[in-house]
Amino acid sequence: MKSANTTANAVITEINGNRATLWLGGVDIGNIEEGSKFRTIAANKANSPQVELISRNGLVGIATVKGIAKAGMLLEAIA
């Protein structure tokens, strides 16, 4: 189980096929770019969908998703 101090960097707001719309309100926009990767904040990382940013406009990003993802999922950036 994740610590209570874990914060989300992004949230999936919409899913359409293998594309997701993200709200990037928890990231440092200066450090986010195309190809940035995210995973869900969940206890089981093995089943976490892979989310990769392909474009963004301000705090709204478009990403590809590999795996099962739903709107409302909280994401953390991975290095």
Secondary structure, DSSP 8 states (H G I E B T S, - for coil): ---TT---SEEEEEEETTEEEEE-TTS-GGG--TT-EEEE--S-GGG--EEEEEEEETTEEEEEEES---TT-EEEEE-
